[in-house]
């Protein structure tokens, strides 16, 4: 007898149906399971609130939007719930609706450069990434204790980056011109690159890293060397500060693990007509570019406009403007106000466009993240293959920029000194030390003649053009660059 050949489509469908059987008995309840009933009318009635809502299975699809949620219905005889009631039930039951999609392996503190005698105490954690079906937020599965990352030893000096100093001067000028705030607070004020553009009598900083808090105190800005919490917002109020017209934060809010507390603290201290402006890496840009190295210990979340819109609303705030920026490989600057200011209830067209663009990309669908994870695995395979081939061919590789991003890449791809000889970096605090996890030596750019190497791996790929321009002589001498964004490739 001839054996029946099962096509891949059939197999996929069986798997989906089996999954449905196990996890989504509610579909069987309305007769859809296994044999989708193709109704002209795909609407069904929510058994909780009685409203009509769409069922994708009834509409003839193989999957339904509710597959992305955990099953809250115990009995097969129960009918389906609409999205709002299902989300409410999940929250009531405190069920986890954070679904893991990416595992980047054991990772160290991305900015903790170390000496050889510190290897035994080096801290590692599992870098896994989850998607929250309720708010659409992408976060780390396991957060690292903030004190392990942000302390006296923190080495990222904003003022050492000329493009970033320019960036903060320009944004300060723009905010001054457009919003004219009298009182200003920066959260995550680092070494004062933004603060220094404002009068110190009316401006304060918040910076948990004591080394930097001291720098801005010395510049004349009162600086609270603490983490941003509701408790701190109360303390600042109790110290006699009036509410702030502008609260600004750059590459900092995505570090804060408890976003509900963070935003209610903002609400607590933002003046009635004040604005809260913050910028962080964009999830959409990360997904488009495949730049998984945006994910490291400090980035507790990678924000989409969609998720922020949901979480800010929950906390009585409203997002009224979004600027798409090129810094840090693609960021969004988000403008926020109190939700009860009537004139600003209508978000501007950029907010709507951003939400639309994200929806079109599928930022609210778990499947998008599963596809991204496959792309990341492929990137790892390609990079490991390329570097091994170069090693076998006796080629020498150096990395450019001891970035937090490269910590993720080197540890995820098991890249060490045998594949990349050293990393050049302009930051004195990193030079002479070994990179986190990979233990590749970090050296001053000036101490290295790039012509001694055949390839330069771009750890700071987001500065690709300026690095390639600066290192023209390396290219002229036959050298090549390697980048892994948007995919692993060589170029010259
Ligand atoms: P980050 O991407 O983790 O913020 O860090 C950027 C690091 O890259 C910082 O240590 C400075 C370094 N760097 C160089 O050494 N040379 C360069 O040309 C650039 C753009 C960055």
Boltz pocket constraint, residues with backbone or C-beta under 6 A from the ligand:
constraints:
  - pocket:
      binder: B
      contacts: [[A, 156], [A, 400], [A, 401], [A, 402], [A, 403], [A, 404], [A, 405], [A, 424], [A, 425], [A, 426], [A, 427], [A, 430], [A, 445], [A, 459], [A, 460], [A, 463], [A, 467]]
      max_distance: 6.0
